[in-house]
Amino acid sequence: MSEPVFVTVLERKVLGKNDALAAANRRRLGEAGVLAINLMSAPGSGKTRLLEATLDRLRDRIPLCVIEGDVQTDNDARRIARHGVPVVQLITNGQCHLEAALVGEALDRLPLRPGILVIENVGNLVCPAAFDLGESLRVVCVSVTEGDDKPEKYPAMFRKADAVMLTKMDLLPHVEFRVEAVEEQARALRPGVRTLRTSAVTGEGMEAWCDFLLDRAGPRTAPGS
Ligand code: MG
């Protein structure tokens, strides 16, 4: 009977340590004037594609850098690097989420200056919700090719979301996906959450998304100035 208690205590210890490291990351990012975004979703929701489209729109307006989290491969970091933005790839070797310690190591390798850091988490709607990385903004993506009950099924993730992005809106005519239902579920879990409908392919909603990021980042130094 004591075994489940032991497991719970161990998890708390791990989370406690993560929280302390996340607080250190948050302090460091805050002092450097970096707005850090924890970008989360199920695998295949189009996080990297969305990020590529975002970098192209914001690159000349504010300093940007990226941390990519994946179980294996540096495929995503290679894609991001093509957009001329500093990037570090974190490989978790099987772990389903990023942790603050790993992110802290990545921060050592990035030019931290006033601007925006996007941390693309490992594709997973469960575990990343429990691990604070030191971010100031949590964004969850749901693509229209997924089930339209994702917020209801994964409430922990959506309860902490500052913004919920519906991605791949260009595919909506080809799928059965209730956009309003997902937005309502998200708002029920996190009242006041910002919802955005986007397509990296057509550009739908991308200006609103970029304006949202620039607004949250506040006045920052322009690149080269
Ligand atoms: Mg990716």
py3Dmol code that shows the C-alpha trace and the ligand (Angstrom):
import py3Dmol

protein = """\
ATOM      1  CA  MET A   1       0.000   0.000   0.000  1.00  0.00           C
ATOM      2  CA  SER A   2       2.954   2.324   0.579  1.00  0.00           C
ATOM      3  CA  GLU A   3       4.216   2.146  -3.004  1.00  0.00           C
ATOM      4  CA  PRO A   4       1.872   4.718  -4.596  1.00  0.00           C
ATOM      5  CA  VAL A   5       2.783   7.195  -1.847  1.00  0.00           C
ATOM      6  CA  PHE A   6       6.472   6.713  -2.569  1.00  0.00           C
ATOM      7  CA  VAL A   7       5.921   7.380  -6.263  1.00  0.00           C
ATOM      8  CA  THR A   8       4.006  10.564  -5.482  1.00  0.00           C
ATOM      9  CA  VAL A   9       6.733  11.869  -3.189  1.00  0.00           C
ATOM     10  CA  LEU A  10       9.418  11.224  -5.788  1.00  0.00           C
ATOM     11  CA  GLU A  11       7.463  13.139  -8.386  1.00  0.00           C
ATOM     12  CA  ARG A  12       7.109  16.067  -6.008  1.00  0.00           C
ATOM     13  CA  LYS A  13      10.849  16.111  -5.397  1.00  0.00           C
ATOM     14  CA  VAL A  14      11.567  16.153  -9.110  1.00  0.00           C
ATOM     15  CA  LEU A  15       9.007  18.870  -9.721  1.00  0.00           C
ATOM     16  CA  GLY A  16      10.318  20.874  -6.787  1.00  0.00           C
ATOM     17  CA  LYS A  17      13.804  20.853  -8.212  1.00  0.00           C
ATOM     18  CA  ASN A  18      12.431  21.740 -11.623  1.00  0.00           C
ATOM     19  CA  ASP A  19      10.503  24.650 -10.139  1.00  0.00           C
ATOM     20  CA  ALA A  20      13.647  26.077  -8.522  1.00  0.00           C
ATOM     21  CA  LEU A  21      15.549  25.846 -11.807  1.00  0.00           C
ATOM     22  CA  ALA A  22      12.591  27.318 -13.693  1.00  0.00           C
ATOM     23  CA  ALA A  23      12.576  30.260 -11.278  1.00  0.00           C
ATOM     24  CA  ALA A  24      16.279  30.788 -11.998  1.00  0.00           C
ATOM     25  CA  ASN A  25      15.605  30.702 -15.755  1.00  0.00           C
ATOM     26  CA  ARG A  26      12.722  33.172 -15.336  1.00  0.00           C
ATOM     27  CA  ARG A  27      14.919  35.554 -13.352  1.00  0.00           C
ATOM     28  CA  ARG A  28      17.692  35.350 -15.917  1.00  0.00           C
ATOM     29  CA  LEU A  29      15.325  35.877 -18.861  1.00  0.00           C
ATOM     30  CA  GLY A  30      13.597  38.753 -17.086  1.00  0.00           C
ATOM     31  CA  GLU A  31      16.882  40.511 -16.364  1.00  0.00           C
ATOM     32  CA  ALA A  32      17.876  40.149 -20.022  1.00  0.00           C
ATOM     33  CA  GLY A  33      14.509  41.524 -21.181  1.00  0.00           C
ATOM     34  CA  VAL A  34      13.562  38.311 -22.986  1.00  0.00           C
ATOM     35  CA  LEU A  35       9.925  37.300 -23.409  1.00  0.00           C
ATOM     36  CA  ALA A  36      10.029  33.484 -23.307  1.00  0.00           C
ATOM     37  CA  ILE A  37       7.216  31.476 -24.864  1.00  0.00           C
ATOM     38  CA  ASN A  38       6.613  27.817 -24.122  1.00  0.00           C
ATOM     39  CA  LEU A  39       5.019  26.491 -27.318  1.00  0.00           C
ATOM     40  CA  MET A  40       3.180  23.220 -26.766  1.00  0.00           C
ATOM     41  CA  SER A  41       0.903  20.843 -28.660  1.00  0.00           C
ATOM     42  CA  ALA A  42       0.397  17.238 -29.657  1.00  0.00           C
ATOM     43  CA  PRO A  43       2.883  15.913 -32.235  1.00  0.00           C
ATOM     44  CA  GLY A  44       2.113  17.065 -35.772  1.00  0.00           C
ATOM     45  CA  SER A  45       0.067  20.166 -34.907  1.00  0.00           C
ATOM     46  CA  GLY A  46       2.350  22.356 -36.976  1.00  0.00           C
ATOM     47  CA  LYS A  47       4.390  24.065 -34.231  1.00  0.00           C
ATOM     48  CA  THR A  48       7.582  24.211 -36.245  1.00  0.00           C
ATOM     49  CA  ARG A  49       5.811  25.358 -39.398  1.00  0.00           C
ATOM     50  CA  LEU A  50       3.999  28.058 -37.427  1.00  0.00           C
ATOM     51  CA  LEU A  51       7.298  29.102 -35.896  1.00  0.00           C
ATOM     52  CA  GLU A  52       8.980  29.357 -39.298  1.00  0.00           C
ATOM     53  CA  ALA A  53       6.195  31.637 -40.557  1.00  0.00           C
ATOM     54  CA  THR A  54       6.416  33.685 -37.345  1.00  0.00           C
ATOM     55  CA  LEU A  55      10.192  34.151 -37.616  1.00  0.00           C
ATOM     56  CA  ASP A  56       9.875  35.399 -41.192  1.00  0.00           C
ATOM     57  CA  ARG A  57       7.356  38.033 -40.086  1.00  0.00           C
ATOM     58  CA  LEU A  58       9.131  39.166 -36.905  1.00  0.00           C
ATOM     59  CA  ARG A  59      12.806  38.755 -37.735  1.00  0.00           C
ATOM     60  CA  ASP A  60      13.281  42.357 -38.847  1.00  0.00           C
ATOM     61  CA  ARG A  61      11.126  43.798 -36.070  1.00  0.00           C
ATOM     62  CA  ILE A  62      12.537  42.266 -32.863  1.00  0.00           C
ATOM     63  CA  PRO A  63      15.499  40.051 -31.827  1.00  0.00           C
ATOM     64  CA  LEU A  64      14.480  36.390 -31.803  1.00  0.00           C
ATOM     65  CA  CYS A  65      15.957  33.080 -30.725  1.00  0.00           C
ATOM     66  CA  VAL A  66      14.623  29.538 -30.506  1.00  0.00           C
ATOM     67  CA  ILE A  67      15.046  26.410 -28.400  1.00  0.00           C
ATOM     68  CA  GLU A  68      13.812  23.233 -30.086  1.00  0.00           C
ATOM     69  CA  GLY A  69      12.809  20.244 -27.987  1.00  0.00           C
ATOM     70  CA  ASP A  70      12.510  16.790 -29.524  1.00  0.00           C
ATOM     71  CA  VAL A  71      12.873  13.180 -28.443  1.00  0.00           C
ATOM     72  CA  GLN A  72      15.341  12.619 -31.281  1.00  0.00           C
ATOM     73  CA  THR A  73      16.879  14.414 -34.286  1.00  0.00           C
ATOM     74  CA  ASP A  74      17.910  17.999 -34.917  1.00  0.00           C
ATOM     75  CA  ASN A  75      15.547  18.232 -37.899  1.00  0.00           C
ATOM     76  CA  ASP A  76      13.567  21.132 -36.448  1.00  0.00           C
ATOM     77  CA  ALA A  77      16.624  23.156 -35.425  1.00  0.00           C
ATOM     78  CA  ARG A  78      17.943  22.797 -38.972  1.00  0.00           C
ATOM     79  CA  ARG A  79      14.654  24.135 -40.320  1.00  0.00           C
ATOM     80  CA  ILE A  80      14.730  27.091 -37.913  1.00  0.00           C
ATOM     81  CA  ALA A  81      18.387  27.877 -38.672  1.00  0.00           C
ATOM     82  CA  ARG A  82      17.478  28.442 -42.313  1.00  0.00           C
ATOM     83  CA  HIS A  83      15.502  31.499 -41.173  1.00  0.00           C
ATOM     84  CA  GLY A  84      18.619  33.168 -39.802  1.00  0.00           C
ATOM     85  CA  VAL A  85      17.697  32.938 -36.130  1.00  0.00           C
ATOM     86  CA  PRO A  86      19.940  31.567 -33.321  1.00  0.00           C
ATOM     87  CA  VAL A  87      18.677  28.118 -32.308  1.00  0.00           C
ATOM     88  CA  VAL A  88      19.612  25.346 -29.889  1.00  0.00           C
ATOM     89  CA  GLN A  89      18.241  21.821 -30.274  1.00  0.00           C
ATOM     90  CA  LEU A  90      17.519  19.881 -27.103  1.00  0.00           C
ATOM     91  CA  ILE A  91      17.217  16.109 -27.517  1.00  0.00           C
ATOM     92  CA  THR A  92      15.489  14.414 -24.605  1.00  0.00           C
ATOM     93  CA  ASN A  93      16.409  10.812 -25.547  1.00  0.00           C
ATOM     94  CA  GLY A  94      12.958   9.432 -24.899  1.00  0.00           C
ATOM     95  CA  GLN A  95      11.661  11.888 -22.336  1.00  0.00           C
ATOM     96  CA  CYS A  96       8.287  13.322 -23.357  1.00  0.00           C
ATOM     97  CA  HIS A  97       8.827  16.907 -22.158  1.00  0.00           C
ATOM     98  CA  LEU A  98      11.477  19.569 -21.641  1.00  0.00           C
ATOM     99  CA  GLU A  99      12.713  20.419 -18.164  1.00  0.00           C
ATOM    100  CA  ALA A 100      14.061  23.666 -16.753  1.00  0.00           C
ATOM    101  CA  ALA A 101      17.596  22.248 -16.324  1.00  0.00           C
ATOM    102  CA  LEU A 102      17.889  21.483 -20.043  1.00  0.00           C
ATOM    103  CA  VAL A 103      16.481  24.877 -20.975  1.00  0.00           C
ATOM    104  CA  GLY A 104      18.998  26.522 -18.631  1.00  0.00           C
ATOM    105  CA  GLU A 105      21.825  24.827 -20.522  1.00  0.00           C
ATOM    106  CA  ALA A 106      20.386  26.048 -23.801  1.00  0.00           C
ATOM    107  CA  LEU A 107      20.245  29.619 -22.447  1.00  0.00           C
ATOM    108  CA  ASP A 108      24.036  29.448 -21.940  1.00  0.00           C
ATOM    109  CA  ARG A 109      24.388  29.037 -25.696  1.00  0.00           C
ATOM    110  CA  LEU A 110      22.009  31.747 -26.886  1.00  0.00           C
ATOM    111  CA  PRO A 111      22.492  35.506 -27.231  1.00  0.00           C
ATOM    112  CA  LEU A 112      20.114  36.762 -24.545  1.00  0.00           C
ATOM    113  CA  ARG A 113      19.079  40.317 -25.365  1.00  0.00           C
ATOM    114  CA  PRO A 114      15.758  42.141 -25.212  1.00  0.00           C
ATOM    115  CA  GLY A 115      13.432  40.267 -27.566  1.00  0.00           C
ATOM    116  CA  ILE A 116      11.550  37.002 -27.886  1.00  0.00           C
ATOM    117  CA  LEU A 117      12.657  33.427 -27.169  1.00  0.00           C
ATOM    118  CA  VAL A 118      10.393  30.644 -28.390  1.00  0.00           C
ATOM    119  CA  ILE A 119      10.816  27.251 -26.725  1.00  0.00           C
ATOM    120  CA  GLU A 120       9.187  24.581 -28.877  1.00  0.00           C
ATOM    121  CA  ASN A 121       8.405  21.801 -26.431  1.00  0.00           C
ATOM    122  CA  VAL A 122       8.298  18.091 -27.216  1.00  0.00           C
ATOM    123  CA  GLY A 123       5.019  17.206 -28.944  1.00  0.00           C
ATOM    124  CA  ASN A 124       2.828  16.002 -26.070  1.00  0.00           C
ATOM    125  CA  LEU A 125      -0.305  17.360 -24.407  1.00  0.00           C
ATOM    126  CA  VAL A 126       0.228  15.718 -21.014  1.00  0.00           C
ATOM    127  CA  CYS A 127       3.728  15.896 -19.506  1.00  0.00           C
ATOM    128  CA  PRO A 128       4.851  19.394 -20.608  1.00  0.00           C
ATOM    129  CA  ALA A 129       1.951  20.888 -18.622  1.00  0.00           C
ATOM    130  CA  ALA A 130       3.614  19.819 -15.380  1.00  0.00           C
ATOM    131  CA  PHE A 131       7.078  21.262 -16.066  1.00  0.00           C
ATOM    132  CA  ASP A 132       7.626  24.989 -15.731  1.00  0.00           C
ATOM    133  CA  LEU A 133      10.567  26.059 -17.879  1.00  0.00           C
ATOM    134  CA  GLY A 134      10.758  29.663 -16.708  1.00  0.00           C
ATOM    135  CA  GLU A 135       8.616  30.956 -19.559  1.00  0.00           C
ATOM    136  CA  SER A 136       6.423  34.017 -19.302  1.00  0.00           C
ATOM    137  CA  LEU A 137       3.831  32.874 -21.820  1.00  0.00           C
ATOM    138  CA  ARG A 138       2.312  29.461 -22.449  1.00  0.00           C
ATOM    139  CA  VAL A 139       0.856  28.848 -25.893  1.00  0.00           C
ATOM    140  CA  VAL A 140      -0.963  25.662 -26.892  1.00  0.00           C
ATOM    141  CA  CYS A 141      -1.610  24.749 -30.537  1.00  0.00           C
ATOM    142  CA  VAL A 142      -4.437  22.559 -31.787  1.00  0.00           C
ATOM    143  CA  SER A 143      -4.620  21.794 -35.502  1.00  0.00           C
ATOM    144  CA  VAL A 144      -7.958  21.373 -37.243  1.00  0.00           C
ATOM    145  CA  THR A 145      -6.870  17.888 -38.327  1.00  0.00           C
ATOM    146  CA  GLU A 146      -7.011  16.731 -34.696  1.00  0.00           C
ATOM    147  CA  GLY A 147     -10.058  15.901 -32.601  1.00  0.00           C
ATOM    148  CA  ASP A 148     -12.103  18.953 -31.624  1.00  0.00           C
ATOM    149  CA  ASP A 149     -12.295  17.850 -27.985  1.00  0.00           C
ATOM    150  CA  LYS A 150      -8.603  18.307 -27.167  1.00  0.00           C
ATOM    151  CA  PRO A 151      -9.149  20.895 -24.378  1.00  0.00           C
ATOM    152  CA  GLU A 152     -11.729  18.656 -22.695  1.00  0.00           C
ATOM    153  CA  LYS A 153      -9.426  15.642 -22.927  1.00  0.00           C
ATOM    154  CA  TYR A 154      -6.284  17.430 -21.732  1.00  0.00           C
ATOM    155  CA  PRO A 155      -7.552  20.038 -19.251  1.00  0.00           C
ATOM    156  CA  ALA A 156      -4.269  20.476 -17.330  1.00  0.00           C
ATOM    157  CA  MET A 157      -2.557  21.751 -20.441  1.00  0.00           C
ATOM    158  CA  PHE A 158      -5.315  24.197 -21.346  1.00  0.00           C
ATOM    159  CA  ARG A 159      -5.965  25.427 -17.806  1.00  0.00           C
ATOM    160  CA  LYS A 160      -2.529  27.083 -17.792  1.00  0.00           C
ATOM    161  CA  ALA A 161      -2.581  28.341 -21.398  1.00  0.00           C
ATOM    162  CA  ASP A 162      -2.250  32.083 -22.054  1.00  0.00           C
ATOM    163  CA  ALA A 163      -3.143  31.598 -25.711  1.00  0.00           C
ATOM    164  CA  VAL A 164      -4.676  28.774 -27.726  1.00  0.00           C
ATOM    165  CA  MET A 165      -3.881  28.717 -31.414  1.00  0.00           C
ATOM    166  CA  LEU A 166      -5.904  26.815 -33.936  1.00  0.00           C
ATOM    167  CA  THR A 167      -3.478  25.879 -36.706  1.00  0.00           C
ATOM    168  CA  LYS A 168      -3.838  24.593 -40.289  1.00  0.00           C
ATOM    169  CA  MET A 169      -7.055  26.604 -40.749  1.00  0.00           C
ATOM    170  CA  ASP A 170      -6.537  26.257 -44.526  1.00  0.00           C
ATOM    171  CA  LEU A 171      -7.498  22.579 -44.163  1.00  0.00           C
ATOM    172  CA  LEU A 172     -10.816  23.320 -42.418  1.00  0.00           C
ATOM    173  CA  PRO A 173     -12.976  22.777 -45.546  1.00  0.00           C
ATOM    174  CA  HIS A 174     -11.674  19.203 -45.758  1.00  0.00           C
ATOM    175  CA  VAL A 175     -12.257  18.074 -42.175  1.00  0.00           C
ATOM    176  CA  GLU A 176     -14.988  17.900 -39.572  1.00  0.00           C
ATOM    177  CA  PHE A 177     -13.739  20.227 -36.863  1.00  0.00           C
ATOM    178  CA  ARG A 178     -15.894  22.514 -34.706  1.00  0.00           C
ATOM    179  CA  VAL A 179     -13.756  25.622 -34.306  1.00  0.00           C
ATOM    180  CA  GLU A 180     -16.149  27.383 -31.938  1.00  0.00           C
ATOM    181  CA  ALA A 181     -16.477  24.284 -29.748  1.00  0.00           C
ATOM    182  CA  VAL A 182     -12.727  24.120 -29.177  1.00  0.00           C
ATOM    183  CA  GLU A 183     -12.571  27.833 -28.406  1.00  0.00           C
ATOM    184  CA  GLU A 184     -15.433  27.476 -25.931  1.00  0.00           C
ATOM    185  CA  GLN A 185     -13.732  24.521 -24.219  1.00  0.00           C
ATOM    186  CA  ALA A 186     -10.505  26.522 -23.956  1.00  0.00           C
ATOM    187  CA  ARG A 187     -12.311  29.534 -22.462  1.00  0.00           C
ATOM    188  CA  ALA A 188     -14.171  27.332 -19.976  1.00  0.00           C
ATOM    189  CA  LEU A 189     -10.844  25.995 -18.697  1.00  0.00           C
ATOM    190  CA  ARG A 190      -9.022  29.340 -18.752  1.00  0.00           C
ATOM    191  CA  PRO A 191     -11.378  32.326 -18.710  1.00  0.00           C
ATOM    192  CA  GLY A 192     -10.026  35.184 -20.806  1.00  0.00           C
ATOM    193  CA  VAL A 193      -7.594  33.001 -22.754  1.00  0.00           C
ATOM    194  CA  ARG A 194      -6.601  34.508 -26.093  1.00  0.00           C
ATOM    195  CA  THR A 195      -7.681  32.327 -29.029  1.00  0.00           C
ATOM    196  CA  LEU A 196      -6.289  32.704 -32.537  1.00  0.00           C
ATOM    197  CA  ARG A 197      -7.205  31.013 -35.814  1.00  0.00           C
ATOM    198  CA  THR A 198      -4.141  30.652 -37.993  1.00  0.00           C
ATOM    199  CA  SER A 199      -2.682  29.132 -41.115  1.00  0.00           C
ATOM    200  CA  ALA A 200       1.043  29.283 -41.773  1.00  0.00           C
ATOM    201  CA  VAL A 201       0.257  28.397 -45.402  1.00  0.00           C
ATOM    202  CA  THR A 202      -2.246  31.160 -46.259  1.00  0.00           C
ATOM    203  CA  GLY A 203      -1.077  33.602 -43.590  1.00  0.00           C
ATOM    204  CA  GLU A 204      -4.524  33.737 -41.963  1.00  0.00           C
ATOM    205  CA  GLY A 205      -4.283  35.102 -38.428  1.00  0.00           C
ATOM    206  CA  MET A 206      -0.505  35.484 -38.583  1.00  0.00           C
ATOM    207  CA  GLU A 207      -0.518  39.270 -38.199  1.00  0.00           C
ATOM    208  CA  ALA A 208      -2.807  39.020 -35.161  1.00  0.00           C
ATOM    209  CA  TRP A 209      -0.500  36.382 -33.665  1.00  0.00           C
ATOM    210  CA  CYS A 210       2.614  38.488 -34.296  1.00  0.00           C
ATOM    211  CA  ASP A 211       0.907  41.593 -32.870  1.00  0.00           C
ATOM    212  CA  PHE A 212      -0.003  39.556 -29.784  1.00  0.00           C
ATOM    213  CA  LEU A 213       3.665  38.575 -29.320  1.00  0.00           C
ATOM    214  CA  LEU A 214       5.001  42.098 -29.923  1.00  0.00           C
ATOM    215  CA  ASP A 215       2.438  43.508 -27.502  1.00  0.00           C
ATOM    216  CA  ARG A 216       3.471  41.019 -24.801  1.00  0.00           C
ATOM    217  CA  ALA A 217       7.159  41.660 -25.472  1.00  0.00           C
ATOM    218  CA  GLY A 218       6.630  45.398 -24.919  1.00  0.00           C
ATOM    219  CA  PRO A 219       9.069  48.001 -26.188  1.00  0.00           C
ATOM    220  CA  ARG A 220      12.337  46.265 -27.048  1.00  0.00           C
ATOM    221  CA  THR A 221      15.491  47.272 -28.814  1.00  0.00           C
ATOM    222  CA  ALA A 222      15.212  46.876 -32.579  1.00  0.00           C
ATOM    223  CA  PRO A 223      17.789  44.611 -34.242  1.00  0.00           C
ATOM    224  CA  GLY A 224      20.997  46.447 -35.003  1.00  0.00           C
ATOM    225  CA  SER A 225      20.102  49.543 -32.995  1.00  0.00           C
TER     226      SER A 225
END
"""
ligand_1 = """\
1
MG
Mg 8.522 20.466 -34.223
"""
view = py3Dmol.view(width=600, height=400)
view.addModel(protein, "pdb")
view.setStyle({"model": 0}, {"cartoon": {"style": "trace"}})
view.addModel(ligand_1, "xyz")
view.setStyle({"model": 1}, {"stick": {}})
view.zoomTo()
view.show()
